[in-house]
């Protein structure tokens, strides 16, 4: 027992382990962490030596992590969360204030919610009121001064110099493999509601390219659009993470969609110290892990 209790888990090694899982391999994890590939591999080997078990399989066509590695990943996420929160807690100030924050629906079930929860525990004197709306609605609220900041989705070419880029995505035209598109007839189009900028772009560009889109299904949630596409009701614009088995990308048959970006956008109002603290914490999370997880 004494030998087991003398073992230690290095926090930096655990961070490397989580990065490998999050980014799909040692090479990409090393890039995100700003380390060499050999340095990351060395950290993992030291973990394996300390625990006397293999964490990575290192075999072709096999899962990346061993069973022990998968178990350690669960502990690593919890340890890092408590570690990072403890560091922030011991350096926190008596920050006070109010934040009016906007978020899109898919960002509410993500790393951002975890960060907001931690922020509330660290700064109990800061009141954060969050509204969940479509990106276009949030942009309008920002322009009216109803929000201090919003986490929104925009086309990549619309990212502003003052925006804080969280991550990028690819947008595709998709349909069911079983759907045969009609020739010389309107194309059945599955759309988010009228406040969706995908919809506006698709209809505007489609008209410019002599493509007639007929909206046959309208839904405010991604789950509904995915179900409609899978059922073969028509074509839709969906980001890469929503693609499902049985869907077919048909970008070659329509105007190429612009790439997407998730950003933090502030209102044009005097800077709010509480808001700036929250923004810095989100930025630190992006630097630490290279990206943020969002709902699928």
TILUM-120908 format. One record per residue (C-alpha): y, z, x; residue number from 1; residue in three letters. Coordinates in Angstrom, 2 decimals, padded with zeros to 5 digits, always signed. Example, Ala and Ser with C-alpha at 12.3 -4.5 7.8 and 13.67 -1.06 7.14 Angstrom:
<pts>
yy:-004.50	zz:+007.80	xx:+012.30	n:1	res:ALA .
yy:-001.06	zz:+007.14	xx:+013.67	n:2	res:SER .
</pts>
This chain:
<pts>
yy:+000.00	zz:+000.00	xx:+000.00	n:1	res:UNK .
yy:+002.40	zz:+000.83	xx:+002.84	n:2	res:UNK .
yy:+001.99	zz:-002.68	xx:+004.21	n:3	res:UNK .
yy:+002.81	zz:-004.26	xx:+000.86	n:4	res:UNK .
yy:+005.84	zz:-002.05	xx:+000.28	n:5	res:UNK .
yy:+007.23	zz:-002.93	xx:+003.70	n:6	res:UNK .
yy:+007.53	zz:-006.60	xx:+002.77	n:7	res:UNK .
yy:+010.99	zz:-007.93	xx:+001.93	n:8	res:UNK .
yy:+012.24	zz:-010.93	xx:-000.05	n:9	res:UNK .
yy:+015.18	zz:-012.63	xx:+001.62	n:10	res:UNK .
yy:+017.89	zz:-013.52	xx:-000.90	n:11	res:UNK .
yy:+018.86	zz:-016.75	xx:+000.91	n:12	res:UNK .
yy:+015.21	zz:-017.83	xx:+000.96	n:13	res:UNK .
yy:+014.92	zz:-017.16	xx:-002.76	n:14	res:UNK .
yy:+018.08	zz:-019.21	xx:-003.33	n:15	res:UNK .
yy:+016.50	zz:-022.06	xx:-001.37	n:16	res:UNK .
yy:+013.33	zz:-021.76	xx:-003.46	n:17	res:UNK .
yy:+015.26	zz:-022.02	xx:-006.73	n:18	res:UNK .
yy:+017.25	zz:-024.97	xx:-005.37	n:19	res:UNK .
yy:+014.03	zz:-026.82	xx:-004.48	n:20	res:UNK .
yy:+012.77	zz:-026.41	xx:-008.04	n:21	res:UNK .
yy:+016.13	zz:-027.28	xx:-009.59	n:22	res:UNK .
yy:+016.73	zz:-030.42	xx:-007.51	n:23	res:UNK .
yy:+013.18	zz:-031.69	xx:-007.16	n:24	res:UNK .
yy:+012.45	zz:-031.18	xx:-003.49	n:25	res:UNK .
yy:+013.40	zz:-029.80	xx:-000.09	n:26	res:UNK .
yy:+015.59	zz:-032.74	xx:+000.93	n:27	res:UNK .
yy:+017.92	zz:-032.60	xx:-002.06	n:28	res:UNK .
yy:+017.97	zz:-028.79	xx:-002.01	n:29	res:UNK .
yy:+019.07	zz:-028.87	xx:+001.64	n:30	res:UNK .
yy:+021.93	zz:-031.24	xx:+000.79	n:31	res:UNK .
yy:+023.13	zz:-029.01	xx:-002.05	n:32	res:UNK .
yy:+022.90	zz:-025.83	xx:+000.05	n:33	res:UNK .
yy:+024.63	zz:-027.44	xx:+003.03	n:34	res:UNK .
yy:+021.62	zz:-026.81	xx:+005.29	n:35	res:UNK .
yy:+019.27	zz:-028.99	xx:+007.29	n:36	res:UNK .
yy:+015.91	zz:-029.86	xx:+005.79	n:37	res:UNK .
yy:+014.17	zz:-027.98	xx:+008.59	n:38	res:UNK .
yy:+016.25	zz:-024.86	xx:+007.89	n:39	res:UNK .
yy:+015.20	zz:-024.86	xx:+004.23	n:40	res:UNK .
yy:+011.56	zz:-025.46	xx:+005.15	n:41	res:UNK .
yy:+011.75	zz:-022.58	xx:+007.65	n:42	res:UNK .
yy:+013.04	zz:-020.22	xx:+004.95	n:43	res:UNK .
yy:+010.12	zz:-021.13	xx:+002.69	n:44	res:UNK .
yy:+007.58	zz:-020.71	xx:+005.49	n:45	res:UNK .
yy:+009.00	zz:-017.25	xx:+006.25	n:46	res:UNK .
yy:+008.60	zz:-016.33	xx:+002.58	n:47	res:UNK .
yy:+004.99	zz:-017.53	xx:+002.66	n:48	res:UNK .
yy:+004.31	zz:-015.52	xx:+005.82	n:49	res:UNK .
yy:+005.92	zz:-012.42	xx:+004.38	n:50	res:UNK .
yy:+003.97	zz:-012.67	xx:+001.11	n:51	res:UNK .
yy:+000.77	zz:-013.98	xx:+002.75	n:52	res:UNK .
yy:+000.40	zz:-016.82	xx:+000.25	n:53	res:UNK .
yy:+001.33	zz:-020.47	xx:-000.17	n:54	res:UNK .
yy:+004.38	zz:-021.20	xx:-002.31	n:55	res:UNK .
yy:+004.61	zz:-025.01	xx:-001.99	n:56	res:UNK .
yy:+001.48	zz:-027.15	xx:-002.35	n:57	res:UNK .
yy:+002.40	zz:-029.82	xx:+000.25	n:58	res:UNK .
yy:-000.25	zz:-032.13	xx:-001.20	n:59	res:UNK .
yy:+000.25	zz:-035.67	xx:-002.49	n:60	res:UNK .
yy:+000.17	zz:-036.12	xx:-006.28	n:61	res:UNK .
yy:+000.04	zz:-032.37	xx:-006.85	n:62	res:UNK .
yy:+002.51	zz:-030.01	xx:-008.54	n:63	res:UNK .
yy:+005.32	zz:-028.97	xx:-006.21	n:64	res:UNK .
yy:+004.62	zz:-025.24	xx:-006.55	n:65	res:UNK .
yy:+001.40	zz:-023.27	xx:-006.34	n:66	res:UNK .
yy:+000.61	zz:-020.71	xx:-009.03	n:67	res:UNK .
yy:+002.04	zz:-018.02	xx:-006.76	n:68	res:UNK .
yy:+005.12	zz:-020.18	xx:-006.22	n:69	res:UNK .
yy:+005.67	zz:-020.52	xx:-009.97	n:70	res:UNK .
yy:+005.36	zz:-016.76	xx:-010.37	n:71	res:UNK .
yy:+007.83	zz:-016.16	xx:-007.55	n:72	res:UNK .
yy:+010.32	zz:-018.59	xx:-009.11	n:73	res:UNK .
yy:+010.55	zz:-016.40	xx:-012.21	n:74	res:UNK .
yy:+011.23	zz:-013.33	xx:-010.12	n:75	res:UNK .
yy:+013.65	zz:-015.25	xx:-007.87	n:76	res:UNK .
yy:+015.88	zz:-016.28	xx:-010.78	n:77	res:UNK .
yy:+016.06	zz:-012.70	xx:-012.02	n:78	res:UNK .
yy:+016.67	zz:-011.25	xx:-008.54	n:79	res:UNK .
yy:+019.45	zz:-013.76	xx:-007.79	n:80	res:UNK .
yy:+021.08	zz:-013.13	xx:-011.15	n:81	res:UNK .
yy:+021.18	zz:-009.37	xx:-010.58	n:82	res:UNK .
yy:+022.19	zz:-009.80	xx:-006.92	n:83	res:UNK .
yy:+025.12	zz:-012.11	xx:-007.70	n:84	res:UNK .
yy:+026.26	zz:-009.97	xx:-010.61	n:85	res:UNK .
yy:+026.18	zz:-006.84	xx:-008.41	n:86	res:UNK .
yy:+028.31	zz:-008.54	xx:-005.75	n:87	res:UNK .
yy:+030.84	zz:-009.62	xx:-008.35	n:88	res:UNK .
yy:+030.83	zz:-006.24	xx:-010.07	n:89	res:UNK .
yy:+031.67	zz:-004.35	xx:-006.88	n:90	res:UNK .
yy:+034.58	zz:-006.71	xx:-006.19	n:91	res:UNK .
yy:+035.91	zz:-006.94	xx:-009.75	n:92	res:UNK .
yy:+039.44	zz:-005.96	xx:-010.67	n:93	res:UNK .
yy:+040.91	zz:-004.45	xx:-013.84	n:94	res:UNK .
yy:+041.49	zz:-007.94	xx:-015.23	n:95	res:UNK .
yy:+042.87	zz:-008.14	xx:-018.75	n:96	res:UNK .
yy:+043.87	zz:-010.96	xx:-021.07	n:97	res:UNK .
yy:+042.69	zz:-013.45	xx:-023.66	n:98	res:UNK .
yy:+040.98	zz:-016.82	xx:-023.28	n:99	res:UNK .
yy:+040.65	zz:-019.44	xx:-026.00	n:100	res:UNK .
yy:+037.77	zz:-021.62	xx:-024.81	n:101	res:UNK .
yy:+036.23	zz:-024.76	xx:-026.27	n:102	res:UNK .
yy:+032.68	zz:-025.98	xx:-025.62	n:103	res:UNK .
yy:+030.50	zz:-028.80	xx:-026.87	n:104	res:UNK .
yy:+027.27	zz:-027.92	xx:-028.66	n:105	res:UNK .
yy:+024.96	zz:-028.93	xx:-025.82	n:106	res:UNK .
yy:+026.77	zz:-026.67	xx:-023.33	n:107	res:UNK .
yy:+026.27	zz:-023.53	xx:-025.42	n:108	res:UNK .
yy:+022.55	zz:-023.30	xx:-024.53	n:109	res:UNK .
yy:+023.01	zz:-023.66	xx:-020.79	n:110	res:UNK .
yy:+023.98	zz:-022.01	xx:-017.54	n:111	res:UNK .
yy:+027.51	zz:-021.84	xx:-018.94	n:112	res:UNK .
yy:+026.45	zz:-019.35	xx:-021.60	n:113	res:UNK .
yy:+024.83	zz:-017.20	xx:-018.93	n:114	res:UNK .
yy:+028.04	zz:-017.32	xx:-016.86	n:115	res:UNK .
yy:+030.12	zz:-016.35	xx:-019.91	n:116	res:UNK .
yy:+027.80	zz:-013.42	xx:-020.60	n:117	res:UNK .
yy:+028.11	zz:-012.19	xx:-017.02	n:118	res:UNK .
yy:+031.89	zz:-012.67	xx:-017.13	n:119	res:UNK .
yy:+032.12	zz:-010.49	xx:-020.23	n:120	res:UNK .
yy:+030.12	zz:-007.70	xx:-018.57	n:121	res:UNK .
yy:+032.25	zz:-007.86	xx:-015.43	n:122	res:UNK .
yy:+035.60	zz:-008.06	xx:-017.22	n:123	res:UNK .
yy:+035.26	zz:-006.12	xx:-020.49	n:124	res:UNK .
yy:+039.04	zz:-006.05	xx:-020.94	n:125	res:UNK .
yy:+039.18	zz:-009.85	xx:-021.22	n:126	res:UNK .
yy:+038.70	zz:-011.25	xx:-024.73	n:127	res:UNK .
yy:+037.02	zz:-014.70	xx:-024.78	n:128	res:UNK .
yy:+037.07	zz:-016.57	xx:-028.09	n:129	res:UNK .
yy:+034.88	zz:-019.66	xx:-028.02	n:130	res:UNK .
yy:+034.95	zz:-022.62	xx:-030.39	n:131	res:UNK .
yy:+032.15	zz:-025.21	xx:-030.47	n:132	res:UNK .
yy:+033.31	zz:-028.69	xx:-031.42	n:133	res:UNK .
yy:+032.91	zz:-032.37	xx:-030.48	n:134	res:UNK .
yy:+034.70	zz:-033.43	xx:-027.30	n:135	res:UNK .
yy:+037.39	zz:-035.45	xx:-029.09	n:136	res:UNK .
yy:+038.23	zz:-032.50	xx:-031.34	n:137	res:UNK .
yy:+038.46	zz:-030.19	xx:-028.34	n:138	res:UNK .
yy:+040.79	zz:-032.61	xx:-026.56	n:139	res:UNK .
yy:+043.07	zz:-032.64	xx:-029.58	n:140	res:UNK .
yy:+043.07	zz:-028.83	xx:-029.68	n:141	res:UNK .
yy:+043.97	zz:-028.76	xx:-025.99	n:142	res:UNK .
yy:+046.91	zz:-031.08	xx:-026.55	n:143	res:UNK .
yy:+048.13	zz:-028.86	xx:-029.41	n:144	res:UNK .
yy:+047.88	zz:-025.71	xx:-027.30	n:145	res:UNK .
yy:+045.20	zz:-024.19	xx:-029.54	n:146	res:UNK .
yy:+042.86	zz:-023.78	xx:-026.54	n:147	res:UNK .
yy:+043.45	zz:-022.61	xx:-022.98	n:148	res:UNK .
yy:+040.61	zz:-024.76	xx:-021.64	n:149	res:UNK .
yy:+037.58	zz:-026.68	xx:-022.81	n:150	res:UNK .
yy:+034.29	zz:-027.82	xx:-021.34	n:151	res:UNK .
yy:+034.03	zz:-031.38	xx:-022.58	n:152	res:UNK .
yy:+032.24	zz:-034.66	xx:-022.05	n:153	res:UNK .
yy:+034.31	zz:-037.74	xx:-021.16	n:154	res:UNK .
yy:+033.72	zz:-041.17	xx:-019.72	n:155	res:UNK .
yy:+033.77	zz:-040.94	xx:-015.95	n:156	res:UNK .
yy:+036.75	zz:-043.25	xx:-015.59	n:157	res:UNK .
yy:+038.73	zz:-040.87	xx:-017.84	n:158	res:UNK .
yy:+038.32	zz:-037.84	xx:-015.56	n:159	res:UNK .
yy:+041.78	zz:-036.53	xx:-014.64	n:160	res:UNK .
yy:+042.82	zz:-035.28	xx:-011.18	n:161	res:UNK .
yy:+043.23	zz:-031.73	xx:-012.55	n:162	res:UNK .
yy:+039.81	zz:-031.71	xx:-014.24	n:163	res:UNK .
yy:+036.99	zz:-029.72	xx:-012.66	n:164	res:UNK .
yy:+033.89	zz:-031.91	xx:-012.51	n:165	res:UNK .
yy:+030.70	zz:-030.06	xx:-013.42	n:166	res:UNK .
yy:+028.18	zz:-032.91	xx:-013.38	n:167	res:UNK .
yy:+027.68	zz:-036.58	xx:-014.23	n:168	res:UNK .
yy:+025.30	zz:-038.37	xx:-016.58	n:169	res:UNK .
yy:+024.24	zz:-041.92	xx:-017.37	n:170	res:UNK .
yy:+024.63	zz:-043.32	xx:-020.89	n:171	res:UNK .
yy:+022.15	zz:-045.87	xx:-022.26	n:172	res:UNK .
yy:+021.53	zz:-048.06	xx:-025.28	n:173	res:UNK .
yy:+018.07	zz:-047.08	xx:-026.53	n:174	res:UNK .
yy:+015.63	zz:-047.95	xx:-029.30	n:175	res:UNK .
yy:+012.03	zz:-047.33	xx:-030.26	n:176	res:UNK .
yy:+009.55	zz:-049.60	xx:-028.47	n:177	res:UNK .
yy:+008.28	zz:-050.56	xx:-031.92	n:178	res:UNK .
yy:+011.66	zz:-051.73	xx:-033.22	n:179	res:UNK .
yy:+012.28	zz:-055.48	xx:-033.14	n:180	res:UNK .
yy:+016.00	zz:-056.22	xx:-033.04	n:181	res:UNK .
yy:+017.09	zz:-058.87	xx:-035.57	n:182	res:UNK .
yy:+018.49	zz:-062.19	xx:-034.36	n:183	res:UNK .
yy:+021.77	zz:-063.31	xx:-035.88	n:184	res:UNK .
yy:+022.05	zz:-060.19	xx:-038.04	n:185	res:UNK .
yy:+023.92	zz:-056.88	xx:-037.71	n:186	res:UNK .
yy:+022.18	zz:-054.42	xx:-035.37	n:187	res:UNK .
yy:+021.23	zz:-051.12	xx:-037.07	n:188	res:UNK .
yy:+023.20	zz:-048.40	xx:-035.26	n:189	res:UNK .
yy:+022.46	zz:-044.68	xx:-035.18	n:190	res:UNK .
yy:+025.64	zz:-042.77	xx:-034.61	n:191	res:UNK .
yy:+027.01	zz:-039.31	xx:-034.11	n:192	res:UNK .
yy:+029.86	zz:-038.52	xx:-036.49	n:193	res:UNK .
yy:+033.32	zz:-040.11	xx:-036.49	n:194	res:UNK .
yy:+034.58	zz:-037.68	xx:-033.84	n:195	res:UNK .
yy:+032.09	zz:-039.00	xx:-031.27	n:196	res:UNK .
yy:+033.64	zz:-041.12	xx:-028.54	n:197	res:UNK .
yy:+030.27	zz:-042.86	xx:-027.94	n:198	res:UNK .
yy:+030.52	zz:-044.24	xx:-031.45	n:199	res:UNK .
yy:+034.11	zz:-045.41	xx:-031.05	n:200	res:UNK .
yy:+033.34	zz:-047.12	xx:-027.74	n:201	res:UNK .
yy:+030.17	zz:-048.77	xx:-029.10	n:202	res:UNK .
yy:+031.86	zz:-050.17	xx:-032.18	n:203	res:UNK .
yy:+035.02	zz:-051.30	xx:-030.34	n:204	res:UNK .
yy:+033.18	zz:-052.96	xx:-027.44	n:205	res:UNK .
yy:+030.53	zz:-054.39	xx:-029.73	n:206	res:UNK .
yy:+033.20	zz:-056.20	xx:-031.72	n:207	res:UNK .
yy:+034.77	zz:-057.52	xx:-028.51	n:208	res:UNK .
yy:+031.37	zz:-058.88	xx:-027.43	n:209	res:UNK .
yy:+030.58	zz:-060.41	xx:-030.83	n:210	res:UNK .
yy:+027.90	zz:-057.80	xx:-031.44	n:211	res:UNK .
yy:+027.97	zz:-056.51	xx:-034.99	n:212	res:UNK .
yy:+026.77	zz:-052.92	xx:-035.31	n:213	res:UNK .
yy:+025.90	zz:-051.64	xx:-038.75	n:214	res:UNK .
yy:+025.85	zz:-047.84	xx:-038.94	n:215	res:UNK .
yy:+022.69	zz:-046.94	xx:-040.83	n:216	res:UNK .
yy:+022.31	zz:-043.32	xx:-039.77	n:217	res:UNK .
yy:+024.95	zz:-040.71	xx:-038.95	n:218	res:UNK .
yy:+024.25	zz:-037.24	xx:-037.61	n:219	res:UNK .
yy:+026.28	zz:-034.68	xx:-035.66	n:220	res:UNK .
yy:+023.32	zz:-033.40	xx:-033.60	n:221	res:UNK .
yy:+021.44	zz:-035.02	xx:-030.73	n:222	res:UNK .
yy:+018.14	zz:-033.87	xx:-032.24	n:223	res:UNK .
yy:+018.81	zz:-035.93	xx:-035.36	n:224	res:UNK .
yy:+019.72	zz:-039.06	xx:-033.38	n:225	res:UNK .
yy:+016.61	zz:-038.67	xx:-031.21	n:226	res:UNK .
yy:+014.44	zz:-038.38	xx:-034.33	n:227	res:UNK .
yy:+016.05	zz:-041.48	xx:-035.83	n:228	res:UNK .
yy:+015.53	zz:-043.55	xx:-032.69	n:229	res:UNK .
yy:+011.91	zz:-042.39	xx:-032.38	n:230	res:UNK .
yy:+011.31	zz:-043.36	xx:-036.01	n:231	res:UNK .
yy:+012.59	zz:-046.89	xx:-035.31	n:232	res:UNK .
yy:+015.68	zz:-046.71	xx:-037.52	n:233	res:UNK .
yy:+017.91	zz:-048.51	xx:-035.04	n:234	res:UNK .
yy:+019.63	zz:-048.42	xx:-031.65	n:235	res:UNK .
yy:+021.72	zz:-045.53	xx:-030.33	n:236	res:UNK .
yy:+023.77	zz:-044.47	xx:-027.34	n:237	res:UNK .
yy:+022.08	zz:-041.51	xx:-025.62	n:238	res:UNK .
yy:+022.50	zz:-039.89	xx:-022.23	n:239	res:UNK .
yy:+019.68	zz:-039.95	xx:-019.70	n:240	res:UNK .
yy:+018.44	zz:-036.41	xx:-020.36	n:241	res:UNK .
yy:+017.73	zz:-037.19	xx:-024.02	n:242	res:UNK .
yy:+015.37	zz:-040.10	xx:-023.34	n:243	res:UNK .
yy:+011.90	zz:-039.58	xx:-024.79	n:244	res:UNK .
yy:+008.49	zz:-041.21	xx:-024.36	n:245	res:UNK .
yy:+008.36	zz:-044.18	xx:-026.70	n:246	res:UNK .
yy:+012.05	zz:-045.00	xx:-026.24	n:247	res:UNK .
yy:+013.12	zz:-048.22	xx:-024.57	n:248	res:UNK .
yy:+016.38	zz:-048.72	xx:-022.67	n:249	res:UNK .
yy:+018.04	zz:-051.94	xx:-023.86	n:250	res:UNK .
yy:+021.21	zz:-051.96	xx:-021.74	n:251	res:UNK .
yy:+020.62	zz:-055.64	xx:-020.94	n:252	res:UNK .
yy:+021.11	zz:-056.59	xx:-024.61	n:253	res:UNK .
yy:+024.47	zz:-054.85	xx:-025.08	n:254	res:UNK .
yy:+027.67	zz:-054.19	xx:-023.11	n:255	res:UNK .
yy:+026.93	zz:-051.71	xx:-020.30	n:256	res:UNK .
yy:+028.06	zz:-048.20	xx:-021.28	n:257	res:UNK .
yy:+030.35	zz:-046.27	xx:-018.92	n:258	res:UNK .
yy:+028.95	zz:-043.27	xx:-017.06	n:259	res:UNK .
yy:+029.65	zz:-039.80	xx:-018.45	n:260	res:UNK .
yy:+031.08	zz:-036.64	xx:-016.91	n:261	res:UNK .
yy:+031.21	zz:-033.02	xx:-018.01	n:262	res:UNK .
yy:+034.47	zz:-031.37	xx:-016.96	n:263	res:UNK .
yy:+036.55	zz:-028.26	xx:-017.43	n:264	res:UNK .
yy:+039.96	zz:-029.36	xx:-018.71	n:265	res:UNK .
yy:+042.86	zz:-026.94	xx:-018.98	n:266	res:UNK .
yy:+045.70	zz:-027.09	xx:-021.48	n:267	res:UNK .
yy:+049.18	zz:-027.90	xx:-020.17	n:268	res:UNK .
yy:+050.33	zz:-024.29	xx:-020.45	n:269	res:UNK .
yy:+051.28	zz:-021.60	xx:-017.92	n:270	res:UNK .
yy:+048.26	zz:-020.50	xx:-015.91	n:271	res:UNK .
yy:+046.26	zz:-017.64	xx:-017.38	n:272	res:UNK .
yy:+044.90	zz:-015.25	xx:-014.69	n:273	res:UNK .
yy:+041.84	zz:-014.43	xx:-016.80	n:274	res:UNK .
yy:+041.11	zz:-018.11	xx:-017.35	n:275	res:UNK .
yy:+041.52	zz:-018.91	xx:-013.65	n:276	res:UNK .
yy:+039.03	zz:-016.17	xx:-012.80	n:277	res:UNK .
yy:+036.50	zz:-017.63	xx:-015.22	n:278	res:UNK .
yy:+037.06	zz:-021.14	xx:-013.86	n:279	res:UNK .
yy:+036.52	zz:-019.91	xx:-010.29	n:280	res:UNK .
yy:+033.21	zz:-018.33	xx:-011.29	n:281	res:UNK .
yy:+032.01	zz:-021.58	xx:-012.87	n:282	res:UNK .
yy:+033.10	zz:-023.52	xx:-009.77	n:283	res:UNK .
yy:+031.24	zz:-021.04	xx:-007.53	n:284	res:UNK .
yy:+028.08	zz:-021.54	xx:-009.60	n:285	res:UNK .
yy:+028.34	zz:-025.32	xx:-009.21	n:286	res:UNK .
yy:+028.83	zz:-024.99	xx:-005.44	n:287	res:UNK .
yy:+025.88	zz:-022.60	xx:-005.20	n:288	res:UNK .
yy:+023.39	zz:-024.69	xx:-007.15	n:289	res:UNK .
yy:+024.91	zz:-028.19	xx:-007.01	n:290	res:UNK .
yy:+024.90	zz:-028.63	xx:-010.78	n:291	res:UNK .
yy:+024.56	zz:-026.75	xx:-014.04	n:292	res:UNK .
yy:+021.66	zz:-026.92	xx:-016.44	n:293	res:UNK .
yy:+022.50	zz:-028.12	xx:-019.93	n:294	res:UNK .
yy:+020.55	zz:-028.32	xx:-023.14	n:295	res:UNK .
yy:+017.94	zz:-031.00	xx:-023.73	n:296	res:UNK .
</pts>
